């Protein structure tokens, strides 16, 4: 329980920082400081070691580099939850699992209803399927003890499974042309990491060094670089013993160390470089287009229908039961909060549409609007629940 409370505290604080970073990005991009903001995003950052050359803008370093650390944390959380946490038994996983499936299927279908006849637009079907756990828990923190801990755990487990679904989606649907040599290097690195795990190697530095090679090779391979973070996470040992025969957990130590940096630095920085939309150039007519409508309705309507509808069905069929000390209105309120896609949705936008301006940034504004509506309505529903 202490670990859960610490997790909630950091995620809640991170959620508030995300809000501040988003507001700052919107202010800079819609005032006379817009040129400064754009210059900041496109600061060139280059690394060259012999024949290895990585030359990207600050914007891409955040999305491809720092977000790999975020996905490393997700991978560590998923592995720990599967082995000994809230996903470690069928009974524990049923309700959040069913809810997560509904929360991905329904928003994706709503988006495709609007965009099935446009191949470029249809590529963004996964944009409204994501949940931003930091934002959602940030809003829950405003409600204090009105929300039972069981519902917070339900939301955490659902979001973790949501992230797992996003990882699968990115791997299957957002991979570009592949480099055979880079894939061989990546496969060799992953194999070596797996051997180290089974051999009982516990030095975290060894995993990080080989993990860096894995990240570079995945980056160069055509598979999105963030997946290297997940792959590395699954090779890090959960339990080990040191030379004094004392028990310790390399996985938990790394997870604990990363939480601060991810929640309070990486995700707010990601929000800052991705949420800067010039809304002065976007008209109401543009926001009524199929892409923004698909995203807004997918997040605000699709997520709550999918999560609450699938949960209701599972409970009524006696496959699962309501979280302890909660009621239907509270479950509905949490279901609405899952429509806060924000960081994950913005991340998928960067994968789905390589040209940021292809839809005049209405896609990003639609994410902000859909997430904002979900946050407000979810908060009000939970506020009225007791």
C-alpha positions as CSV (number, residue, x, y, z in Angstrom):
1,X,0.0,0.0,0.0
2,X,2.9,2.4,0.8
3,X,4.2,1.9,-2.8
4,X,0.8,2.6,-4.2
5,X,0.5,5.8,-2.2
6,X,4.0,6.9,-3.3
7,X,3.1,6.2,-6.9
8,X,-0.2,8.1,-6.7
9,X,1.6,11.1,-5.1
10,X,4.2,11.3,-7.8
11,X,1.7,10.7,-10.7
12,X,-0.7,13.3,-9.2
13,X,2.1,15.9,-8.9
14,X,3.2,15.0,-12.5
15,X,-0.3,15.6,-13.7
16,X,-0.4,19.1,-12.3
17,X,3.0,19.8,-13.9
18,X,1.6,18.5,-17.2
19,X,-1.2,21.1,-17.0
20,X,1.3,23.9,-16.3
21,X,3.6,22.8,-19.2
22,X,0.6,22.6,-21.6
23,X,-0.6,26.1,-20.7
24,X,2.9,27.5,-21.0
25,X,3.3,25.9,-24.5
26,X,-0.1,27.3,-25.6
27,X,0.8,30.7,-24.3
28,X,4.2,30.8,-26.1
29,X,2.8,29.5,-29.4
30,X,-0.1,32.0,-29.5
31,X,1.8,35.2,-28.6
32,X,4.8,37.1,-29.8
33,X,7.0,34.4,-28.3
34,X,6.0,31.8,-30.9
35,X,9.2,32.2,-32.9
36,X,11.3,31.6,-29.7
37,X,9.2,28.5,-29.0
38,X,9.7,27.2,-32.5
39,X,13.4,27.9,-32.4
40,X,13.6,26.0,-29.1
41,X,11.9,23.0,-30.6
42,X,14.3,22.8,-33.6
43,X,17.6,23.2,-31.7
44,X,19.9,20.7,-33.4
45,X,21.5,18.1,-31.2
46,X,24.1,15.8,-32.8
47,X,26.0,12.8,-31.5
48,X,28.8,11.3,-33.6
49,X,31.0,8.3,-32.5
50,X,33.1,7.0,-35.4
51,X,30.7,5.9,-38.2
52,X,27.7,6.3,-35.8
53,X,25.9,9.5,-36.4
54,X,22.6,10.7,-34.8
55,X,21.5,14.2,-35.8
56,X,18.0,15.2,-34.6
57,X,16.2,18.3,-33.4
58,X,15.4,18.8,-29.7
59,X,11.8,17.9,-30.5
60,X,12.8,14.5,-31.9
61,X,15.3,13.8,-29.1
62,X,12.4,14.3,-26.6
63,X,10.0,12.0,-28.6
64,X,12.5,9.3,-29.5
65,X,15.0,9.5,-26.7
66,X,13.4,10.7,-23.5
67,X,10.2,8.9,-24.3
68,X,12.2,5.7,-24.5
69,X,12.9,6.2,-20.8
70,X,9.2,6.7,-20.2
71,X,8.5,3.4,-22.0
72,X,11.3,1.7,-19.9
73,X,9.4,2.8,-16.8
74,X,6.1,1.4,-18.3
75,X,7.8,-1.9,-19.1
76,X,9.2,-2.1,-15.5
77,X,5.7,-1.4,-14.1
78,X,4.1,-4.0,-16.4
79,X,6.6,-6.7,-15.5
80,X,6.3,-6.0,-11.8
81,X,2.5,-6.0,-11.9
82,X,2.4,-9.2,-13.9
83,X,4.8,-11.0,-11.6
84,X,3.5,-9.9,-8.2
85,X,1.1,-7.0,-8.5
86,X,-2.4,-6.1,-9.7
87,X,-2.0,-8.2,-12.9
88,X,-0.6,-11.3,-11.2
89,X,-3.8,-13.3,-11.1
90,X,-6.8,-13.8,-13.4
91,X,-9.2,-12.5,-10.7
92,X,-7.3,-9.3,-10.4
93,X,-6.9,-8.7,-14.1
94,X,-10.4,-9.4,-15.4
95,X,-12.1,-6.0,-14.7
96,X,-9.3,-3.7,-15.7
97,X,-8.5,-6.0,-18.6
98,X,-12.0,-6.1,-20.0
99,X,-12.3,-2.3,-19.5
100,X,-9.0,-1.6,-21.3
101,X,-10.1,-3.7,-24.3
102,X,-13.3,-1.7,-24.5
103,X,-11.4,1.5,-24.0
104,X,-9.3,0.8,-27.0
105,X,-11.9,-0.8,-29.4
106,X,-14.7,1.7,-29.1
107,X,-12.7,4.9,-29.6
108,X,-10.8,3.3,-32.5
109,X,-14.1,2.4,-34.2
110,X,-15.6,5.8,-33.6
111,X,-12.5,7.4,-35.2
112,X,-12.7,5.0,-38.2
113,X,-16.4,5.8,-38.7
114,X,-15.3,9.3,-39.5
115,X,-12.1,8.6,-41.4
116,X,-12.3,5.1,-43.0
117,X,-12.4,6.6,-46.5
118,X,-9.2,8.6,-46.1
119,X,-6.1,6.3,-46.0
120,X,-3.8,9.0,-44.5
121,X,-6.4,10.0,-41.9
122,X,-7.3,6.4,-41.1
123,X,-3.7,5.8,-40.0
124,X,-4.5,7.8,-36.8
125,X,-7.2,5.4,-35.6
126,X,-5.1,4.7,-32.4
127,X,-4.9,8.3,-31.3
128,X,-8.0,8.3,-29.1
129,X,-7.3,4.8,-27.6
130,X,-4.8,6.0,-25.1
131,X,-5.1,7.1,-21.4
132,X,-2.8,9.6,-19.7
133,X,-2.4,8.1,-16.2
134,X,-0.6,11.1,-14.8
135,X,-3.3,13.5,-15.8
136,X,-6.1,11.2,-14.7
137,X,-4.5,10.6,-11.3
138,X,-3.8,14.4,-11.0
139,X,-7.6,15.0,-11.2
140,X,-8.3,12.2,-8.8
141,X,-6.0,13.8,-6.3
142,X,-8.2,16.9,-6.3
143,X,-11.1,14.8,-5.0
144,X,-9.1,13.4,-2.0
145,X,-11.0,10.6,-0.1
146,X,-14.1,11.0,-2.2
147,X,-12.6,8.3,-4.4
148,X,-11.9,4.9,-2.8
149,X,-8.4,3.5,-3.1
150,X,-9.8,0.5,-5.0
151,X,-10.9,2.7,-7.8
152,X,-7.5,4.4,-8.0
153,X,-6.0,0.9,-8.2
154,X,-8.5,0.0,-10.9
155,X,-7.5,3.1,-12.9
156,X,-3.8,2.3,-12.5
157,X,-4.2,-1.3,-13.6
158,X,-6.4,-0.2,-16.6
159,X,-3.9,2.5,-17.6
160,X,-1.0,0.0,-17.4
161,X,-2.9,-2.4,-19.7
162,X,-3.8,0.5,-21.9
163,X,0.0,1.3,-22.2
164,X,0.7,-2.3,-23.0
165,X,-1.9,-2.1,-25.7
166,X,-0.3,1.0,-27.0
167,X,3.1,-0.7,-27.1
168,X,1.6,-3.5,-29.2
169,X,-0.1,-1.0,-31.5
170,X,3.1,1.0,-32.0
171,X,5.1,-2.2,-32.8
172,X,2.5,-3.6,-35.3
173,X,1.1,-0.5,-37.0
174,X,3.7,2.4,-36.7
175,X,6.9,0.8,-38.0
176,X,8.6,2.2,-41.1
177,X,11.0,0.5,-43.6
178,X,13.3,-1.8,-41.8
179,X,17.1,-2.0,-41.7
180,X,18.2,-5.6,-41.6
181,X,21.7,-4.8,-40.1
182,X,20.2,-2.7,-37.3
183,X,17.6,-5.4,-36.5
184,X,20.4,-7.9,-36.2
185,X,22.3,-5.7,-33.8
186,X,19.1,-5.1,-31.8
187,X,18.3,-8.8,-31.7
188,X,21.8,-9.6,-30.6
189,X,21.6,-7.0,-27.8
190,X,18.3,-8.3,-26.6
191,X,19.5,-11.9,-26.7
192,X,22.6,-10.9,-24.6
193,X,20.4,-9.0,-22.1
194,X,18.2,-12.1,-21.8
195,X,21.2,-14.3,-21.2
196,X,22.5,-11.9,-18.5
197,X,19.1,-12.1,-16.8
198,X,19.0,-16.0,-16.8
199,X,22.7,-16.0,-15.7
200,X,21.9,-14.1,-12.5
201,X,23.7,-10.9,-13.5
202,X,22.4,-8.1,-11.3
203,X,24.7,-5.1,-12.1
204,X,22.3,-2.4,-13.4
205,X,25.1,-0.6,-15.2
206,X,25.6,-3.6,-17.5
207,X,22.0,-3.6,-18.5
208,X,22.1,0.1,-19.1
209,X,25.2,-0.1,-21.4
210,X,23.8,-2.9,-23.5
211,X,20.4,-1.1,-23.4
212,X,21.9,2.0,-24.9
213,X,23.2,-0.2,-27.8
214,X,19.7,-1.7,-28.1
215,X,18.1,1.8,-28.3
216,X,20.5,3.1,-31.0
217,X,20.0,-0.1,-33.1
218,X,16.2,0.1,-32.8
219,X,16.3,3.8,-33.6
220,X,18.2,3.0,-36.8
221,X,16.2,-0.1,-37.6
222,X,12.8,1.6,-38.6
223,X,11.1,0.2,-35.5
224,X,10.2,3.0,-33.1
225,X,13.0,3.6,-30.6
226,X,10.7,3.8,-27.6
227,X,10.1,0.0,-27.9
228,X,13.7,-0.5,-26.9
229,X,12.8,0.8,-23.5
230,X,10.1,-1.8,-23.1
231,X,12.3,-4.6,-24.3
232,X,15.1,-3.6,-21.9
233,X,12.6,-3.5,-19.0
234,X,11.5,-7.1,-19.5
235,X,15.1,-8.3,-19.2
236,X,15.9,-6.6,-15.8
237,X,15.7,-9.1,-12.9
238,X,12.8,-8.5,-10.4
239,X,14.5,-10.4,-7.5
240,X,18.2,-11.0,-6.8
241,X,20.8,-11.4,-4.0
242,X,24.0,-9.4,-3.4
243,X,27.4,-10.7,-2.3
244,X,26.2,-10.5,1.4
245,X,23.3,-12.8,0.4
246,X,20.8,-10.0,1.0
247,X,17.7,-9.9,-1.1
248,X,17.1,-6.8,-3.3
249,X,15.2,-6.0,-6.5
250,X,17.1,-4.3,-9.4
251,X,13.8,-3.8,-11.2
252,X,12.2,-2.0,-8.3
253,X,15.3,0.1,-7.6
254,X,15.4,1.3,-11.2
255,X,11.6,1.9,-11.3
256,X,11.8,3.9,-8.1
257,X,14.7,6.0,-9.4
258,X,13.0,6.7,-12.7
259,X,9.6,7.7,-11.3
260,X,10.8,11.1,-10.2
261,X,12.4,12.0,-13.5
262,X,9.6,10.7,-15.7
263,X,6.8,12.2,-13.7
264,X,8.4,15.6,-12.9
265,X,10.7,16.2,-15.9
266,X,10.3,13.9,-19.0
267,X,6.5,14.0,-19.3
268,X,6.1,17.7,-18.6
269,X,8.9,18.4,-21.2
270,X,7.2,16.1,-23.7
271,X,3.9,18.0,-23.1
272,X,5.7,21.4,-23.5
273,X,7.3,20.5,-26.9
274,X,4.2,18.8,-28.3
275,X,1.2,20.8,-27.0
276,X,2.2,24.1,-28.5
277,X,-0.7,24.6,-31.0
278,X,-1.3,28.0,-32.7
279,X,-5.1,28.1,-32.2
280,X,-5.3,31.5,-33.7
281,X,-4.9,29.9,-37.1
282,X,-7.6,27.2,-36.6
283,X,-11.2,27.9,-37.4
284,X,-14.4,26.3,-36.1
285,X,-14.9,25.0,-39.6
286,X,-11.6,23.2,-39.5
287,X,-12.4,21.7,-36.1
288,X,-15.5,20.1,-37.6
289,X,-13.4,18.1,-40.0
290,X,-13.4,14.3,-39.8
291,X,-10.0,13.9,-38.1
292,X,-10.6,16.3,-35.2
293,X,-14.2,15.0,-34.7
294,X,-13.0,11.4,-34.7
295,X,-10.4,12.3,-32.1
296,X,-12.6,14.4,-29.8
297,X,-15.6,12.0,-29.9
298,X,-13.2,9.0,-29.6
299,X,-11.7,10.4,-26.5
300,X,-14.8,11.9,-24.8
301,X,-17.5,9.5,-25.9
302,X,-15.6,6.4,-27.1
303,X,-13.4,5.9,-24.0
304,X,-16.3,6.2,-21.5
305,X,-18.6,4.0,-23.5
306,X,-15.9,1.4,-24.0
307,X,-14.5,1.4,-20.4
308,X,-17.8,1.7,-18.6
309,X,-19.9,-0.4,-21.1
310,X,-17.4,-3.3,-21.1
311,X,-17.0,-3.1,-17.3
312,X,-20.8,-3.0,-16.8
313,X,-21.2,-6.1,-19.0
314,X,-18.4,-8.0,-17.2
315,X,-20.0,-7.2,-13.8
316,X,-23.5,-8.1,-14.8
317,X,-22.3,-11.4,-16.3
318,X,-20.6,-12.1,-12.9
319,X,-17.2,-12.3,-14.6
320,X,-16.0,-9.4,-12.4
321,X,-17.3,-7.2,-9.6
322,X,-17.3,-3.6,-8.7
323,X,-14.2,-2.3,-7.0
324,X,-14.5,-2.4,-3.2
325,X,-16.4,0.6,-1.5
326,X,-17.3,2.0,-4.9
327,X,-20.6,2.6,-6.7
328,X,-21.7,2.8,-10.4
329,X,-21.5,6.6,-10.6
330,X,-17.9,6.5,-9.3
331,X,-17.0,3.8,-11.8
332,X,-18.6,5.9,-14.6
333,X,-16.6,9.0,-13.4
334,X,-13.3,7.1,-13.6
335,X,-14.4,5.7,-17.0
336,X,-14.8,9.3,-18.3
337,X,-11.4,10.2,-16.9
338,X,-9.8,7.5,-19.2
339,X,-10.7,9.9,-22.1
340,X,-7.8,12.1,-21.0
341,X,-5.5,10.8,-23.7
342,X,-3.1,13.8,-23.7
343,X,0.6,12.7,-23.7
344,X,0.0,9.2,-25.1
345,X,-2.4,10.5,-27.7
346,X,0.1,13.3,-28.7
347,X,2.8,10.7,-28.9
348,X,0.7,8.5,-31.3
349,X,-0.1,11.6,-33.4
350,X,3.7,12.0,-34.0
351,X,3.8,8.4,-35.2
352,X,0.6,8.4,-37.3
353,X,1.2,11.7,-39.1
354,X,4.8,12.3,-39.9
355,X,4.0,15.8,-41.2
356,X,2.9,17.8,-38.1
357,X,0.9,20.3,-40.2
358,X,-0.9,17.8,-42.5
359,X,-4.2,18.5,-40.7
360,X,-3.3,22.1,-39.7
361,X,-2.7,21.0,-36.1
362,X,-6.4,20.3,-35.6
363,X,-5.4,16.8,-34.5
364,X,-3.4,18.1,-31.5
365,X,-6.1,20.7,-30.6
366,X,-8.7,17.9,-30.7
367,X,-6.7,15.9,-28.3
368,X,-6.5,18.8,-25.9
369,X,-10.3,19.5,-26.2
370,X,-11.3,15.8,-25.9
371,X,-9.0,15.4,-22.9
372,X,-10.2,18.6,-21.2
373,X,-13.9,17.6,-21.6
374,X,-13.1,14.2,-20.2
375,X,-11.3,15.7,-17.2
376,X,-14.1,18.2,-16.4
377,X,-17.0,15.7,-16.8
378,X,-15.2,12.9,-15.0
379,X,-14.3,15.3,-12.1
380,X,-17.9,16.4,-11.8
381,X,-19.3,12.9,-11.9
382,X,-17.0,11.8,-9.1
383,X,-17.7,15.0,-7.2
384,X,-21.4,14.2,-7.2
385,X,-21.0,10.5,-6.4
386,X,-20.9,11.0,-2.6
